[in-house]
């Protein structure tokens, strides 16, 4: 049992007791605002020596810290832990032992199990825990934002002890009973204060803005070709009017600036609009018009593009009819390339209509996805164009691979949104993982060869998945790293696995309605291993605007969703497919429940992580200027974060909870209280804790504010409206 040291030092100003003199001295500086530790290289000063050391390491290091695939994962973990514990000490009563900063195992051994609050310790309803006066403001001031300041996933919080993978207990915790702790064993993987950034801040290279995509210029000759080819589809397109070449140029540019980076399957350096088939041009323009905020133009182009694409598939791919037209189109490309471009066109059309209730109707996306699956299987799900060693041959091969894998991921998005079965199972895919974005964006054959020499071969997807699920986290030996798109594909494969297992638990013959401890441990292990590989990818970043694209940023949001799904089965409770905020809110209230436990506490911590930086930057500012440019997947993941955190707060704020709140639960509760009071000026702790739903409602409304701006897609606004309706229910407001 962990015994707390007697507190023998007392602050003369506020009578607050401390166990060690240095803690008292540090606390007193919060009253005097004294900053005795000065940097000898710049005018900055700090309240604590550890902050000065950290500042010197990050700001005045002779060379930036870079990650190499050959680096030892244990060393990387130790550096991460050291930096994160510095951040944790900003809000923790007791700093971690020096040995724990060098070894996560020693941290776990020193702290042992999650201690429950003793009966003599004040409950969070009567006295703040860990913060007093301006401590929270000072803490916010001490949060060093990433190199690009607009990432909602960098949130320091108190570091929690790790959780063993073989622990199946729900409550109370029995962690550490076996006296040993494996490294990298936390449910929120070992980076408790900074997750899901998953990397030491010092390892980030200086921020470079992502190179702007070159505008697409539609020439008069190109538009004439579009008009001429469109006449061949007069049987399905009665209105042959299309936008001007300037409008087409604008819409196509909107595709590359708004959509392409989230789904990079086209090769921009060699993309040529003059040789692009009609159905692909129209589909790109329809999707790009959405990002240009030209909804009416998008809808007109969508209808034309859909008719042309479906007619092309019907005549030229399914039954090989209309030989005259087929001979014209297929003269310069084989059927496999034609199928690939048709799948790409369908994917773009599906991307337009998946996020609207009626205009265009979302159910069109559900039937077009079956056509995508049919074409992929017709061409061979794991078949790729042959390579001849040339840059052009490699581009065709990599583009085909990326298209098929991104379609697999998009099916995963539909599973999350509409709770429909995946059309392609992860076990069916035997392709290699995609290459690095550095290779993919090479602008010439010579540059590609140079970048390829410094790259690493891509492992097969099945080998990577098997390694994630079977290899013990922290095991000796070098991990195979994956690329940004590779990690994105793998996290969707894990989420698919979670969804399938949860559905299997719901069938009548199942002996359980929830995941078993063994299943949870296996999935936790896979997620932790995924995190280690994420760290080793030199292109990984918490910055959605980083030069290597937003995929690694989006993947961390999906990682958060995966951890949440291990604690609650959101799949059938969300009912987003109804497009009715009242029905969605009622279903979440009635059909989703959680139970206190170590894993739930960590999942709730993960959710709190995702909210703290938007609060510091300003929720309204983030909502109106930043979130609009991020993937819709961020909104989907945040929706589940909001509800899970609200559910946890409900059971954590009941009067006289039993068992008593653990130290970790109390710290997390206090941090959420401080965040809410930071935004809602004038509210008090006593008012927020007057009942067990008021704080939940307040937090839910904070999340809702992120998704109530004028967004491009209707589904994002639906999430904001549903969260507000859920908060209404928590506050006792009746809804029809």
N, C-alpha and C positions, 0 to 999 in steps of 0.2 A: 504494500500500500504506500502511495506517495504521501510523505508527511510535509506539510507546509512549515517553513521556518517562521519563528516568532517575529513579529514586527516590533522593532525597538526604536525606530527613528520617526519623528513626527514633524510635520511641516508647521513652523510657527505662524504661518499666515492662515492656513485653512484646517490645521489639526489632522491632516491626512497621514495615516501611518505607513511606514515603509520598512521593508525587511533589511535593506542594505543602505549604507550611507550614500553610495554613488547614485542610487535611485532617488533619494531625497534631493541630492544636489541637482540632478537632472530636472526633477519636478520643480524646484525653486526657480529654475531659469524660465519656466513657463509663466511665472509671475513677473519676473523682471525683464523678460524678453532679451536676456543677455545671450550673446553669441561669442563665447570666449575663444573658439577654435577658428583661427583665421588661415586662409590659404595664402602661402607665400608667393604664389604665382599669379594671383588675380585678387580683386578687392573683396571677394565673397567671404562670408563668415558663417559659422554654423553653431548650433546649440550643443552638438555632441561630436565627439571625436570620430565615431564611426561614420557619421555623415561626411565629415571632412575627408576621411580616407577614401570613402566611396567617390566623392567629388573629384579628388585628385586622380583616382584611377580612371574615371570616365572622361574628365575634361582635359587632363594634362598628360595622358598616357602617350608615350613616344610613338606607338603604332597601334592601330585599332585591332581589337581582338577579333579574329576570324575563325570560323569553324571549318574544319577540314574533315572529309569523310574518314580519314585515318585516325582522328582523335579518339582518345579513350573515353567511352561513355561515362565511366565512373568519375573521371576527372571533370568532365563537363557538368555532371550532377553536383559535384562538390562546389564548383564555382557558382552554380546557380543557387545552391542552398545558402552559401555564404552571403550573396547579395540579397537574397530574399529575407533572410533573418534580420539583416539591417533594417529592411523596410518594416518587418513585423515588430521590431522593437519600438517603432513609433507609436504603436497603440497597445502593446502588451505591458502588463504590470511588471513582469519579470522577464529580463532578457534570457535568451537561450544559452545554455552552457557553451563555452568556447569549443569544446570537443564536438558538440552537435553541429556547429557550423562547418565542420570539415567532413562529417560523415553522417548521412541520414540514418544509418543503423544506430549510431550512438545517440542520436536525438530520440529515436524511438525507445531505446533502452533506458535513457535517462528519465524519460517522462512516463513511460509505462502506459497503463490503460487510461481511457478517458475518465477523469475523476468526477464523480457527482458532487454537487455543491453540498457541503455539510449543513446540518440543521442550524448552526450558529451563524452561518454566513447570510447576509441580507439578500433577499430575493431581488430580481431586477425591477420589481414593481415599487420598491421603496427607496432604492438608491442606485445611481448610475454605476455601471461596472466598467472600470478601465478608462473612463473619460471624466473630466471635470473642467468647468470653466471654459477656457478657450482651447482645450486640448484637441477637440475635434477639428476646429478651424486650423490649428497648427498642423494637425495630421493631414488635412486636405492640402495645405500649403507644401507639405513635405512630399507629396506624391509626385515623383518625376515622370511626366508623361513621355511616351515614346518619341522617337525622333520626328515623326509626323504626329501632331497633337490631336488628331481626330480619330482615334481608335477606341471603340467602346469596350475593348476586351483587355485593357491593362488596368487592373484594380487591385492594389495591395490590400490585404486584410490579414488578421492574425493567423499565423501558421498553426495548423492543427496537426496533432500527432498522426502518423500514418496508420492505415487500416490494413490488417493482414488479409490476403486473398482467401485464406481458408477459414475466415471467421464468418459463420453463418448466423450469428446471434442478431436478434432484432433489438432487444432491450432487456435489461441493461447491458452495457458493453462488457465483454470479457476479453478485451484485447490484451495481448502481452502475457497471457497465462502460461504460454509455453516457454517464455523466457527468451525467445529469439524473434527477430524481425528481418524479413527479407528486404533488400533495398528496393526502392521504387514501388512501394506497396500501398499507396494511398488511393482511395476511391476517386478523390480529386487528385490526379497524379501528383507526385511529390512536391510540385511547385504550389504550395497552398496559398501563398500570398499573391502570386502573379498570374495564376492560370486564367485564361488559356493562352497567355503569351508564350509559355513553354520555352523560354530562352533567357539567359542572362542579359540584362539590358546592355551591358558593356559589349556584348557580341554583335550588336547591331552596327552596321556600317552607316556612315553619314547618309542622311536621306537624299535621295535623288528623285526628282519628279519623273513619273512615267512618260516616256517619249510620246508626244501626241501622234495620233494616227493621221496619215496623210489624207486629206479630203478626196473623196471619189468624184471624179469629173465625168459626167455623162455627155459625150459629144453628140452633135446633131446626127452623125452617122449611126451612132449606137441607138439613139432613140428611134430613128427610122427603122432600124432592124427590129426593135421591140414591137413597133406598130405593125410591121409587115408580118412577123411571126404570129402576132396575136390574131390576125385575120384568119389563120388556120384553125382557130378555136371558136369561130363564130357560132358553132352549134351549141356551145355551153356558155359563151360570153356574149350577151346581147348588146351591152353597152361597151363599146370599144374605146371609150375615152380614157386616156391615162394622163397623169400630171406632166407638166413641162419638164424639159431636161434639167432645168435648175432645181425644180422641186424633187426630181428623182435623185439628183446629186446630193441634195440635202438629206434626203431620207436614207440613202445608202451610207452616207457618212455617219448618220445617226446610229446605224446598225453597228459600225465598227467602234464608235466612241462610247456607246451605251451598253451593248450586248456582248460583243465579241470577247472581251476580256474575261467574262464570266463563263463562257463556253467556247474556248479557243480551238475550234476544229478546222477553220479555214486558215490557209497560209498567206498572211497579208503580204509579205515581200514579193510573192510571185502571183498574187491575185490580179486577174485581168478581166475587167468588166466586159471587154469586147468579145471575149470567148466564153462568157458565162451563159448557160442556157436560160431561156425565157422564164421558166417557172422558178428558178433559183433567184433571178434578179427581182422578180415581183415579190417573192416571199421575203427577201432581205429588205426591200423597200417598205413593205407593210409593217415589218417589225421595227425598222429604224424610224418610221414615222411616229411610233409611240414615244420613242426617246426624244423626238423633236417636239413633243407635246402637240402633235397634229392628229388628234384622234379621228376626226372625220376622214382625213386622207388615208389614214391607216385602215379604216374600215372598208373604204372603197377598194383599196389595193388588196386587202385581205380576201374579199369576195372574188376578185379576179384571179388572184394567185391560187386560191383554193380550187377554183374551177379548172384552171389550166393544169395544175399539178395532178389533180385526180383524173382528169381526162388523159393526160400524158401517161399516167400509170396504167389506166384501163386499156388504152390502145397499144401502147408500146412495150409494156413490161409484163402485164398479166396474161394477155392473150395474143400478143404480137400481131395485132390487127393493123389496118391502114398501112400497107407496105410502102406507099409513096412517102408519107411523112416519116415513117420509121427509117427509110433509107437516107433521108436528108439529115436526120438528127444523129443517127448511129454511124454515119460515114466516118466521123473523126474521133469517135470514142467507142469503146467496147461496152457491152451491156453492164458489166460490173461497175464501171464508172458512172454509167447512167443511173443505175440503182442507187449508188452512193449519193449522187446529187439529188435524186428524188427523196431519199431519206433526209438529207439536210434540209430540203425545202419543207418537208412535213414537220421536221423538228422546229423550224422557225415559225410555221403556222401554229403549231401546238403551243409555242411559247407566247404567241399573241393571245390565244383564246383561253388559256388555262386560268387566267386571273380575272375574268369577268363573268358576271352571272348571265347577262343576256346579250351584250353588245360588244363582241360576239359571244354566243353562248358557250359556257365552259364544257358542255357535254360534247361539243364537236372535238375538243381535245381528246376526250376519252375514246372516241371511235377512230380518230386519226392515229392514235398510238398503237392500235391493233394493226393498222396498215403498215406502220413503221416496223413492227415486229415481223410481220409477214415478209416484207422486203428484205430485212436483215437475214432472216432464215433462208430465204430464197437464194441470196447471194452467198450464204455460208457465214454463220455467226462469228466464226473464228478464222475465216479466210481473209487474206490480205493480198494486195497486188504483189507480184514478184519484184524483187529488187535486183538491179544490175550494177549496184555500186555507185551509181551517179547520184548527184544531189536531187535531180528531178524524180528519179525512181524512189528515193528515200522519202521525198515529200508526199508522193502518192500513197506510199505505204503508211506513213505516220498519220496522214490526214484521215485515211480510212479507219485506222485503229482508234484515233481520237473520236471520230464520229460515232463509232459503235459503242465506245465506252461512255461517252457523254449521253447517248440515248439511254443506256442502262441507268445512269444517274438520274436522268429526267424521269424515267419510270419510278425511281425512288422518291422523287419529289411528289409525284401523283399519289404514291402510297401514303406519304405523310399528310398531304392535303385532303385527299378524298377517301382515305382508308380503303383503297382498292388493292387487290393482289398485284404483286410485281409481274410484269410480262416476261422478264428474263431473270432467271435465278443466277446468283453469283457463282454457283458451282458449275454453271454451264460455260463460263468464260475461261478460255485457256490462253488468251493473248498475253503478250508481254505488257508491262506497265509503260506508259508514255515516256518520252524523252523529257529532258529539262526544257524550261521555257527559254533558257539561254540558247540552246541549240535550235529550238523551233523558230526563234525570231531572227536567226542569222539572215543577212540580206544578200549574201553571195555564196557561191560554192566554196571559195577559199576561206571565207569566214566560218562557214559551217564545218569544214574540215578541221580548222584550228580549234574551234570550240569542242568538237567531237573528241579530239585527242585528249582534252582535259576532263572529259566526262567519264561516267561509269556506265557499264552495261545495265540495261533495265531487266530486273528479274521478272519471271512469270507471275501473273496475278495469283494463281493457285499456290505457288510456292510462298509468296508473301503472306497470303491469308493463313496458310498452314503454320507459318512461323509465328504470326501474331497470336494464334490461339494455343500453340503448343510450347513455345519457348518461354522459360521462366524470366520475368522481368529482372534485369540486372545480371543475367547470366554472363559468364566470361565469354569473350570472343567479340568480334566486330559485327555490329548489326548491318544488314543490308538497308541502305537508305532508299527512300522513294522520292519521286519528284513531286512538285506541287499538284499537278493533275493526278499523279498516281496516288497520293495520299487522299485526295478528294474521292477517287473511285473506291478506295479501300474503306473509308469511313462510311460510305453509302452501303457497302457490302455488309459491314458490321450492323448498321441500323436495320438493314433488311433481315438479318439473322434475328435480331431482337424482336422485330415485328412478327416474324413467322413463329417464333417460340411462344410469344404472348398469345397469338391466335390459337395455337395448338392447346394452350392451357384452358381455353374457353370452351372447347368441345365437351359434350356431356360425359364422354368416357374418361376424360382426364381426372386424375385424382387431386389436382390442385388448380386453383384459379389464378395463381401467380407464379413467377419464376422461382425455381428452387435455389437454395444457397449454392449448390454446385454449378448451376447454370450461370448465376450471377457472378460467381468467382471467375469462371472461364471467360465471360464477357469483359469483366473488369481487367483481367490479365491482358486480353487482346487490346483494349483501349489504352492501357498503360504502355504496352509495347508500341502501339501506334504513336504515342506521344514521343517516345524515344527516337523513333525513325523521323518524326516531324522535326525534331531538334537537329538531326544530322543533315537535313536538307538545307544547303546553303542558301536556297532561295526562299525559305520559310520566313514569314514576317507577320507581325500583328497589325501591320499597316495596310488598310484596304486600298491605298493608292501607291503601293510600293512598285518599283520598276518591273518586278517580275510578275505582276498581276495580282488580283484579289483572291485567287483560289485558296491560298494557305490561310488567309483571314477567314474566308467563308467556312473552311474546314474546321476551324476552331469553334465556330458557332454550332456546326453539326456535331462536333465532339460533345459540346455542352448538352445538346439534345439527346445524344446517346446515353449520357449519364442520367439524365432526367427520366428517360424511358425505362431505365433499370429499376426505378423507384415507383413509377406510376404508369399505368396503361392508358395513355392519352388517346390511343388510336381510335377507339370507339366512342370516347366521351366528347371529343371536340366538335364533331358534326359540322365542320366547315362547309361540307357539301350542301348543307341546307341554305346557306347564304342568309340566314336569319339570325341577327345578333341576339334576340331574346331566346330563341331555341338553343343556340350555342351556349349562352350563359347558364341557362337552366340545366342543360345536360352536364356541364362542368360542375355545377353545384351538387347535382344529385348522383351522378354516375362516376365520380372520381373521388377517392379517399386515400389518405396516406396515414402511416403510423410512424411515431417517433422511433428513431434508431440512429446508429452511427452513419449509415449510408445516406439516410434522408438528410441528416444535418449537413453532410458534405455536398449533397446535391443542392440544398438550399444556399449554401455558401457559394457554390458555382453560380447560382442565379443572382445572388447579391453582387458578385463580381461584375456581372454584365450591366449593372445599373449604376454603379458608383461614378464612373467617368462621365457619362452623359449628364449626371447631376452636377459634377464639377464644371464641365464645359457649358452647361445650360441646356436643359432638355428641349426648350423651344428652339434654340439655335440649332442643336443637333438634328432635330426633327425636320426643320425647314431647309437646311442647307447641306446636310451630310447623308442622312439615311436614304434620301431620294436617289442617291447614286449607288447604293449598295444593292446586293442581290436580294430578291424577295425571300430567299432562304433565311436571311438574317431575321426578317420579320416573323417567319414561321417558328424559328427557334426561340426568339424572344417571347412569343406568345406563350409557349410552354414554360419558359422561365418565370414569367409573371404569375401564372396560375399556381405552379408548384411552390413558389415562394409564399404566395398568399395562403395556400393550404398549410404550409409549415407554420406560418405565423399564427394561424387559428389555433392550432394545437399547442403552440408554445406559449400563448398568452392567456390560457385559461386560468382562473383563480386556483391557487394552490396546486400546481401540476404534480402528478405523481406517476413515476418517480420524479424527484426534483430535477430541475434543469441541470444538465452537465455544465461544466465550465465553458465548453465550446459552444453549446446552445446559448448560454447567457451572453457570451461575447458577440455572437452573431446577432442575437436579438438587439443588443445594445447598439451595435453598428447600424442596423436597419433603422432603429429609432432616430439616431443622430442624422442619418441621411434624410429621413422624412422631415425632421425639424429644420434641416438646412434649406429645404425647398419651400415648405409650408411655414412661412414666418408667423410667429405668434402662437402656434400650437404647442401644447405642453405634453410632457410625458404622461401625466395623470390623465389628461383627456384622451390621448391615443390608447391608453391601456384601460380605459373605463370598461370595455368589454373585449371579448376575444375576436371581434371582427373589424373593429374600427381601424386598427393598424393595417390589417390585410387590405381593406378597401382603399386606404390612402396609398399604399404601395402599388396596388393595381392601377390606380388612376395615374400614377407617375409613369408606369409603363405605357398606358393608353396614350398619353400625350406624345409619345414618340411616333405614333402611327395614326395621327388624326390630321396631318397636314394634307395638302393637295398632292397626292401621290399619283404616279403614272398608272398604277394598276389598282383595280377596285378591291382586290383581295386584301391588300395592305390596309386600306381604310376599314374593311370589314373586321380585321383584327383589332384595330383601335376601338371601333364601336362595340364589339363584343366584350372587350375588357371593361369598358365603361358600364355596360349593362351588368357585367358580373359584379362590379363594385356597387352598383345600385342594389343588387340582391344582398350583398354583405351588409349594406347600410339599412336594410329593411324596406327599401322602396319596392313596391309591388310593380310587376310588369305583366302586361297582358299576354 
